[in-house]
Amino acid sequence: MKKVLSVIAIAALSASFVACGPSAEEQAAAQAKADSLANAMKEAFSTLAVDTAAAAVVDTAAAVATPATTETK
């Protein structure tokens, strides 16, 4: 009798775990959210890369335009 009850309890727990999984709509919504976050991150990093490259160009131009001064005694 204990074995039968334990099998029924295991079957009930297994069914509850399967029933609590996300539906297809929830999975699609989660995937859409993940995709939008990924796209936002890509855009932010590409903007950052452009800003960093522009700053490097400005720094290089400033270094070229400013003559090096050396003092001699």
C-alpha distance (Angstrom), angle and dihedral (degrees) to the residues before:
residue distance angle dihedral
M1 . . .
K2 3.82 . .
K3 3.78 90.4 .
V4 3.79 91.9 52.3
L5 3.80 91.8 49.9
S6 3.79 92.0 47.3
V7 3.83 91.2 50.5
I8 3.81 90.1 49.7
A9 3.81 90.7 47.9
I10 3.81 91.6 49.7
A11 3.81 90.7 48.3
A12 3.81 90.9 50.3
L13 3.81 92.3 49.2
S14 3.80 91.4 47.3
A15 3.80 91.2 50.7
S16 3.80 91.5 49.3
F17 3.81 92.0 51.5
V18 3.79 91.6 50.8
A19 3.80 92.8 45.9
C20 3.82 92.7 53.0
G21 3.80 94.7 60.2
P22 3.80 120.4 111.5
S23 3.78 118.9 -87.7
A24 3.79 123.0 -121.5
E25 3.82 89.9 -100.9
E26 3.80 91.9 52.5
Q27 3.80 91.2 48.2
A28 3.82 90.6 50.3
A29 3.81 91.3 49.0
A30 3.80 91.6 49.3
Q31 3.80 91.0 48.6
A32 3.80 91.6 49.2
K33 3.80 90.3 50.6
A34 3.81 91.3 49.1
D35 3.81 90.8 48.9
S36 3.80 92.9 50.2
L37 3.81 90.9 49.1
A38 3.80 90.6 49.1
N39 3.81 91.2 50.5
A40 3.81 91.4 48.6
M41 3.79 90.8 50.5
K42 3.81 92.0 48.8
E43 3.80 90.7 51.0
A44 3.80 92.4 47.3
F45 3.79 92.9 49.3
S46 3.79 93.0 46.1
T47 3.81 89.7 51.2
L48 3.78 89.2 48.2
A49 3.80 90.6 50.2
V50 3.82 91.2 51.0
D51 3.81 91.3 47.7
T52 3.80 91.1 48.4
A53 3.79 91.8 48.5
A54 3.80 90.8 48.7
A55 3.80 90.7 50.0
A56 3.80 90.1 50.9
V57 3.81 90.7 52.2
V58 3.81 91.2 49.5
D59 3.80 91.2 48.3
T60 3.80 91.2 49.3
A61 3.79 91.8 48.1
A62 3.79 90.9 49.3
A63 3.80 90.9 49.9
V64 3.80 91.4 50.8
A65 3.82 93.9 45.1
T66 3.80 94.3 48.6
P67 3.78 110.6 73.6
A68 3.75 116.8 -137.2
T69 3.77 111.6 -109.9
T70 3.72 122.3 -150.0
E71 3.73 124.1 -176.5
T72 3.78 120.0 -145.3
K73 3.78 123.1 -163.2
